[in-house]
Amino acid sequence: MQIDVFTLVPHAFGWLTEQRPLAAVLGDELVLRLFNYRQYSPLRAGQVDDEPYGGGAGMVLRVDVVAAALDAVYGGAPEQRVLAFTPGGRQLDQELVEELVAEPALTLLSSRFEGFDERILEHLATDRISIGPYVLSGGELPAMVVLDAVGRRLPGALGSEESGLEESFSAELQGGIEYPHYTRPAEFRGWRVPDVLLSGDHARIAGWRRAQSRARTAL
Ligand SMILES: C[S@@+](CC[C@H](N)C(=O)[O-])C[C@H]1O[C@@H](n2cnc3c(N)ncnc32)[C@H](O)[C@@H]1O
């Protein structure tokens, strides 16, 4: 899969790409390309934003700048889905993540300032994505959230010590919440691990975990 990110701060993605799970799939199952809008700006001094028509606070990411960047990279409109991050978009959930993982390529558009010129959302993006009902200062964290959530679903992303199978919201748990985990010590400050987990009875343990998952999901 190829993911192209357009941003004003490509270096912000350094940390994420050095860590598992992304580091495990980079250059293999995942080709990640980072593009700086500023580099493709047709305006003097790499200008990328401007004051909003009608007045108001803040600056707006210009449509001609984003179009120039997409044209330069794709030679026109990209064939893949183009996700623009905006607080009012479709809220990201595991269902949407699975939908995105099935795509051969994605383009992620982040913005800063007051957001995108509306024509970017209308004509250049295919999807408006929100990572939650709150306002961040830019689209880099949302882009990283998508990168991480999608990247960890790619083959080879998770090591043998992690499993993507029975995670919260997975198909295996029918979209439910994961059961609780415990490790050593079996008792700490009087807080005991449930006896069933120490029983060695795998069928009982599996039943207990299913029941816990159902109860948490219901809650
Ligand atoms: C300061 S925000 C702009 C907020 C915008 N003026 C509004 O009221 O909806 C700047 C940029 O951060 C990104 N952003 C902020 N919060 C987000 C969220 N919850 N989900 C996705 N993107 C977000 C978007 O790219 C947005 O254009």
The ligand as an SDF file (V2000), in Angstrom:
LIG
                    3D

 27 29  0  0  0  0  0  0  0  0999 V2000
   -7.3930   24.7930   14.0580 C   0  0  0  0  0  0  0  0  0  0  0  0
   -8.0230   23.5470   13.0430 S   0  0  0  0  0  0  0  0  0  0  0  0
   -9.2840   24.3960   12.1580 C   0  0  0  0  0  0  0  0  0  0  0  0
  -10.5880   24.2950   12.8430 C   0  0  0  0  0  0  0  0  0  0  0  0
  -11.7040   24.9210   12.0450 C   0  0  0  0  0  0  0  0  0  0  0  0
  -11.5500   26.3410   11.9970 N   0  0  0  0  0  0  0  0  0  0  0  0
  -13.0270   24.5720   12.6840 C   0  0  0  0  0  0  0  0  0  0  0  0
  -13.5340   25.3120   13.5090 O   0  0  0  0  0  0  0  0  0  0  0  0
  -13.5400   23.4680   12.3910 O   0  0  0  0  0  0  0  0  0  0  0  0
   -6.7760   23.3670   11.8250 C   0  0  0  0  0  0  0  0  0  0  0  0
   -6.7670   22.0490   11.1030 C   0  0  0  0  0  0  0  0  0  0  0  0
   -6.4980   21.0100   12.0000 O   0  0  0  0  0  0  0  0  0  0  0  0
   -7.0830   19.8040   11.5320 C   0  0  0  0  0  0  0  0  0  0  0  0
   -7.9550   19.2770   12.5910 N   0  0  0  0  0  0  0  0  0  0  0  0
   -8.2120   19.8680   13.7810 C   0  0  0  0  0  0  0  0  0  0  0  0
   -9.0020   19.1060   14.5500 N   0  0  0  0  0  0  0  0  0  0  0  0
   -9.2600   17.9820   13.8350 C   0  0  0  0  0  0  0  0  0  0  0  0
  -10.0200   16.8080   14.0820 C   0  0  0  0  0  0  0  0  0  0  0  0
  -10.6800   16.6210   15.2060 N   0  0  0  0  0  0  0  0  0  0  0  0
  -10.0510   15.8600   13.1220 N   0  0  0  0  0  0  0  0  0  0  0  0
   -9.3940   16.0240   11.9670 C   0  0  0  0  0  0  0  0  0  0  0  0
   -8.6630   17.1250   11.6760 N   0  0  0  0  0  0  0  0  0  0  0  0
   -8.5850   18.0790   12.5850 C   0  0  0  0  0  0  0  0  0  0  0  0
   -7.8260   20.1390   10.2630 C   0  0  0  0  0  0  0  0  0  0  0  0
   -6.9890   19.8230    9.1560 O   0  0  0  0  0  0  0  0  0  0  0  0
   -8.0410   21.6240   10.4190 C   0  0  0  0  0  0  0  0  0  0  0  0
   -8.2190   22.2400    9.1890 O   0  0  0  0  0  0  0  0  0  0  0  0
  1  2  1  0
  2  3  1  0
  2 10  1  0
  3  4  1  0
  4  5  1  0
  5  6  1  0
  5  7  1  0
  7  8  2  0
  7  9  1  0
 10 11  1  0
 11 12  1  0
 11 26  1  0
 12 13  1  0
 13 14  1  0
 13 24  1  0
 14 15  1  0
 14 23  1  0
 15 16  2  0
 16 17  1  0
 17 18  1  0
 17 23  2  0
 18 19  1  0
 18 20  2  0
 20 21  1  0
 21 22  2  0
 22 23  1  0
 24 25  1  0
 24 26  1  0
 26 27  1  0
M  CHG  2   2   1   9  -1
M  END
$$$$
